[in-house]
């Protein structure tokens, strides 16, 4: 006896979309807008949010109190997305974000999660040996710095507001955003001032 044939994922997806449209839950315009939002989401959005927080104390307060509202204020639609929390690094506290169950990630402001973020090895070791994981990225923190591991979930997504590097006084928002990488927004790396960025 042969196994039953399973429909392809695209066929099932089209059927689901058709059912949602048929019940008035979703319109074609909403679907198109959501697809466009997903396609343009990238870590550059999160980097811009961080750079603005480094320059504007009022914006920083908004970002830390309500990350979703801050994203909306930058023109990023958070409709249907879980709340966005922002973790502020301190001189003696560093944050590392992980999703221990799957790959929950603030896609609206960071784009698609990298493959390593979704891997079982990262999800397990980030909790068990966070300093070891950080060291693999070349991020070695002083012994007096606490590493706080925070779990992103289906109910709440997180990104990191890293410490502003020394030597960036007088920099523009564009220049600051350029040194904030996706890895820094997750907490596995730190923003770096290199000879190249200094010369910009």
N, C-alpha and C positions, 0 to 999 in steps of 0.2 A: 504494500500500500504506500503510495507516494505521499510526501508531506504536503499539506495545503499550501497553496501559493499565497505569499504575502504581498500586498500591494507595495509599490515603491513609495519611499518617503515623500517625494514630490506630489504624487497622486493623493496621498493622505492629507498633505498640507493644503492642496487645492480644495479638497473636500471640506476641510475644517474652515477655511476662509469662506467658501461658498455658504456654509451653514451659518457662520457669524453674520455675513452680509444679509442672508435671507431672513434672519431674525432681527435685523436692525441694530445689532450690537456693534457692527463695524461697517464703515463706508469705504468706498474706493479711494476717496480723497484722504481719509485718515490713514489708510494703509500706505498710500504713496508718501505721505508726510513722514510717517514712522520709518519707512525704508530710507528716505533721504536723510533723516536724522542719524540713523544707524551708520549709513555710509560715510557721513562727514565727521562722526565722532572720532577723536584721537587724543593721545596724551597731551597734545599741544593745548587743548582746552584746560586740562588740569594744571599744566605749567603756567598758563596765563593767570589762572586763579591764584596760584601761589605767588607769582611775581607781584600781582596787585596787592596781595596781603602783606608782602614785605614793604610795600611803599605807602599803603593807605591804612592807618589804624582803624578807621571806621569800617572799611571793607573787611578787614581782618576779623573784627568782632562779628560781623554778619556771617562770614564764612565759618567761623568756629561755632556759632550758635545755631545756624541752620544752613547746612551745606546745600540742600536742595534749593532754598530760596536764593542763595548766592549764585548757583548755576542758572536759575531762571533769570536772574538779573543780568546775566551775561548773554541771554538769548538762547540758552539751552533748555529745551522742553524736558521736564522731568515727569510728565504725565504718565501714569502707569508704572513708574519706576519706584523701587523701594527708597526710603529716605537715605540721603547721603550724609554721613558723618565725616568730620575732618579732625584728624588726630594731630595735635600740635607737639612737635618735638621740642624738647628743652635741653639745656646744657647737660643735665644729668638724667634725661629720659629719652630713649629712642623707640619709635614704634615700628613694628613689622606687621604687615597685613597678610592674612592667609585665609583661605576658605577650607576648613578641615573636611567638609563633606563632599564638595564638588568643585565648582569654579565660579562662585558668586563674585561679582566684580562690577564696579561702577562704570559700565560701558558708555553711558551718556557723556562722561567727562574724561574717560581714559581710553576709549575705543575697545577693541577686542582684547581679551586677556592673552598674554604670551603663553606659549606651549608649556613652559616650565612651571608657570603658576598653577596649571591644571594637573600637573603630574602628582602621582601618589608620593613620590620621594619628597618633593617640596612640602606638600601638605602635612606629611608626617614629621619631617625633620625640623620644619619651622617651629613646631611646638616643642619638640623634644630637645633640639640643639640649635636654638636661634643664633647664637654667636658663631657656631660652626658654619651655618648657612651664610651668614653675613660675610664671614671670612672668605668664602668661595667667590664672592663678588668683589673681594678686595676691600671690604668695609670692616675695618678693625677699630672697635670703639675702646676708649679707655676703660679700665676696670671699674671706675666709679660711676659709669653710665649704666642705668637700668635698661634692659631691653624688654619692652612690653609687647607681647604678641596679641593681636586683636583679630577675632574671627569675623569675617564677612559672611553674612547669611542671606537667605531669601527675604528676610524681613528688614535688614539693615546693611547697607554697603559703606565701605570706608575707603578713604584716601589719606595720605600723610601730608601735613604741612611741615616740610623740613626746615631746619635752621638755615638762616641766610648766611652764606659763607662770608668770611672776612675778606676785605679787599674789594667789596662791591659797592662801596659808597658812591653816590652820584650816578649810578647806572640807571638806564632807562628801563621801563617795563619790558620792552622787547628784548633788550640785552639780558635781563634777569631771567626771563622766560626761556631763553635759549640754553641756559645751563641746568634747567629742571627737566630731568629725563623721566620716562615712564618708571624706570626702576626706583628712582628717588621717591616717586609718588606712591609706591607700594612699600618702600622702606628698606629694600635690599641694598640700596646705594645712597650716596650723598651727592648733592650738587657740588660740582668741582669747578674751581677757577683755574684754568690752564693758561699757559702762555698764549695760546690761540685766542681764548675768550678775552683775555686782558687786552690783546691787540685790536679787537674788533672796534 
